[in-house]
Amino acid sequence: MAVDDVDGTLAAMGPRLRAARERHGTTLAGVSCATGISPSTLSRIETGRRKPTLEVLLQLSKEYSVCLDELAGTAPAPAAEPRAAAPLSFGDDKAVLPLTRYVGGLHAHKHVLPAIEDPPARPRQVCHEGYEWLCVLYGRLWLALGDQDLVLTPGDVAEFDTRTPHGVANASPGGPVEYLIMFGPQGERLRPRTPPAAGHGSRQANRAQAGREEQP
């Protein structure tokens, strides 16, 4: 394998390691406790600012229960594509359904928080490299963002730098919460692109023309 190919493979492992950790349902601090690798080192590897060593890859491969071929992107393709990805379950009963194959850049998930019986406690907050956008589809979502507490309802959208401490919870008893998340591990952001309102350009031109006609 050429040097450039090796560098490219190592660079691509960062996003795959992050995806594997998220599927495993653990935090950087949790992985650090299990492996002895510092959270800052794990963060730099996931964001591509540091190349992982073979020793680190072997530790993380074992911790996440994935093979090195999968982390390197050289695992053979499955014989048949499943009709739908099975949701992933986390320790807090949250279900996560991946909506995109993770190959770097922006990726999307659908999250479902189960119904609760008692009023919730303030969500536990985490912070890490990246940028996140979320949209509530159903229910009431409590977003604890830094010192702010926001309750989002269907159709509400929030976006934030994930270096800001953040956490979410079902905001009220009685039903589940469903929401979409789009995350850019390198800080990628969504770029809204909408055409100007109909006639907007012509009105500007007419005002400019009127201004010229009023000049002596």
Order of alpha helices (4+ residues) and beta strands (2+ residues): alpha-alpha-alpha-alpha-alpha-beta-beta-beta-beta-beta-beta-beta-beta-beta-alpha
